[in-house]
Amino acid sequence: MTRTLFLAAALLALAPQAADAADPKALYNATCIACHGPKAEGAIPGVPNLAKSGRLSRPDAELVTNIMNGYQSKGSPLAMPAKGGNPNLTPADAKALVEYMRSLTGAKAGGK
Ligand code: HEC
């Protein structure tokens, strides 16, 4: 019984960590950098320069949705793949990645 309680307490203590996003830098380098480049400037033709476009100043919820579901704006030659093609990506990861990309580009969260 005591042992069971101890295990339950240990699991509870671990739970918040499990809900946290993975290290956004490592995720970005593994999943996003091939298309978006080291400074989110765009590494291949068809990927917009997110450092300049102002897109990273849009609301978190909108950017997270577009990362999770994939996204293609009108007239764009290339789509953003859902979850950047990484099936393990969570919404918390996507939010952390938006913040990380802002830190790469100097963009501010403006909700514009
Ligand atoms: C296969 C290439 C590719 C990969 C991999 C990729 N992206 Fe994208 N991403 C794009 C393209 C292309 C667009 C622009 C789509 C458009 O506007 O039609 C885009 C757009 C975006 C945008 C702007 C969305 C908006 O609402 O304007 C964000 C933020 C973004 N990507 C984040 C990420 C993150 C984070 C990852 C890694 C988890 C990632 N991307 C992986 C190609 C990629």
Residues whose N, C-alpha, C, O or C-beta is under 5 A from the ligand:
A	BS01	HEC	T31 C32 C35 G46 V47 P48 R55 E62 L63 N66 Y71 Q72 S73 S76 L78 A79 M80 P81 K83 G84 L97
